[in-house]
Amino acid sequence: MISRRGLLTLGAVALFSLGLTASPADAGTSSQEPLAIVVAKNSAVHEMSLYQLKRLYLGDSMNTPDGKKLLPLNRGTNTHERVGFDKTVLNMTPEEAARYWIDRRIRGLSGAPKSVDPANVLQKVVARLPGSVSYVRQSEVTDTVKVIKVEGKLPGDAGYPVSAVGRSNARTSSPNFFNF
């Protein structure tokens, strides 16, 4: 059986190693592409503030104007999209976000939003799952979802606040077992 000290040491080593791993933000690239916030086409949500997005993705319960519970969906850990979203919306590094969700779990609170990749599969899920909200690169948006405004602006508008870091790492096709 592992002692409490051993468990704490193991946890500290794990958190320390998170800080030593390379992330897409460390790749030395400064290119940024807007991330479109997407919902189902029939969603009553047309706009969100940066504050509302942040609260939603930090675990606060929120509803659509027609009363449906909002369900945030993330991209995969350490993808350029996730790192950029966490940086521009949550104001956190990947390591800070990981520590935030570990702390919430320890306190018995809700866990992190589920992750779905690649972008085309994520958009199919958003299109079919009522109340879901997610983000994809502006260049990857399909006609299955609706792009909503953030702070009154759409991706590509001057001053749009949400962006990815680095180049796209999206796969162009999904495995055959993802048929929606």
N, C-alpha and C positions, 0 to 999 in steps of 0.2 A: 504494500500500500504506500502511496506517495504521501509524504509529509506536507504540511501547509507551506513550510519554507521551500520545499522542492517545487511545489505547485506555483508559488509566487516567483521563484527563480525562472521556471519554465516560461511563465507568462511574460516576465520582463525580457527574457531572451527573444521570445517571439515578437514582442513589440519593437525591440531594438532592431531585429532583423528586418522588420518592415521598413524601417528608416534607411536601411542600407541597400534595399533593392531599387533597381532602376525603374523609373516610371516613364510613360510617354512624354511627360513634361520635361524630363531630363534629356531628351533626345537631341537637344540643341537646335530645334526648329522653332521658328517664331510664327509660322503661318497659322492663321485662325480662320475658321469658317463658321458662320452662324449656325446655331442649333435651333431648329424649328420645334416648338412645343406643339405636340399633336394630340388630338382627341378623336373620338368616333365622329363620323360625319353628322350623325343625328344628335350629338351632344348639345345640351343647353349652354355649355361653356363657350364663350367667344373671346374672352380676355382674362388674364390674370396679372396681378402685380408681382414684382420680383419677391416681395415679402410673402405673398400667398404661396408662391412656388416653394420658397425656402421652408415655410412652415409645413407644407404638405410633405416635402421630401425629408423633413426632420421628424416625421412621425405624428404630426398633429392630424386629428380627424377633421375633414372638411367635406362639405356637400356641394353638389351642383345647384344652380338656381331652382331646378325642378325637384330637389330633395334627394337625389341619388348620391351615395357616398363616393367620393373621389378615391381612386386607387392608383397611386404612383407606381410606375414601372421604370426601372433603371436599365442602363446598358451594362455590359460586363465590366467587372473590376479591372482597373488599369487600362481600359480602352481610351483612346484619345478623346472620344465623346464624353465618357464618364469623368475623366480627369478635368476636362474643360467645364463641364456642368458643375461639378463639385467646387471648382475654383470660382466660377462666375456667379453661381446662384447661392451655394452654401458657404462660400468663402473659406473652404477647407482644402487641405492637401489630401491625397489618398490615405495617408497615415492618420491624419486627424479624423477623417470620416470613419475609418476602421475603429479607432479608439472610441468615438462617439457611440457607435452601434454596440460595441462590446460593453460599454458602461450601461447603456439602456437595457441590454439583456441581463446584466448582473442585477439591476434594480427591478427586474420583472416587468419591464415595459415592452412595447411592441418592437419587433425587429425591423431590419432594413427593408426597403422596397425590394421586391423580387426583380431579378435581372433576366432580361431576354435579349438574345442576339441571334442572328444578325439583324440589320435594320429592316429588311423586308419581312421577316418573321414577326418582329416586334410590331410593325404596323398592322399586320393581319390580326394579331392579338388585340391591339388597341381598337381596331375596327369592330371586333366582335364582343369585346368585354365592356359592358356598360360602366361608365364612370371612370374608365382608365385614362391616364395621362402619361405621356412619355416625351422623349426628345430624340430627334434624328438630325443628321446633317441636312441643311437646306437642299443640297443637291441630291439627296436620297429620298425625298418625300415622294410618296406615291399617291394616286388618286383614291386610295381606300380610306384615307384619313383627312381630317380638317386641321389646318394650321391656325393656331390662335395667337392673338396679340399678347405681348408682354410689355407692360408699361405703355400701352397704346401704340406699340410699334410691331411691325412684322419683320421677319428675318430679311436682311438686305437694306432695311431702312437705316439711315444715319442714327447712331446712338443705340442700336439694338443691343441689349445687355447680355445675351447668352451666346457663348461660342465654344467650339471644340478647340483643342490644342493639337498642333501637328497635322500630318497628312491623314487621309482616310485609311483605316485599316479594315474596312468592311469587305466581307466576302460577297462575290457577285451572285452566288447561288446558295440555296440552303439544302441541307440533306433531304433525301426523299421522304423521310419519316415525318416531316413537318408539312402535312397537307391540311389546310384549313378550308 
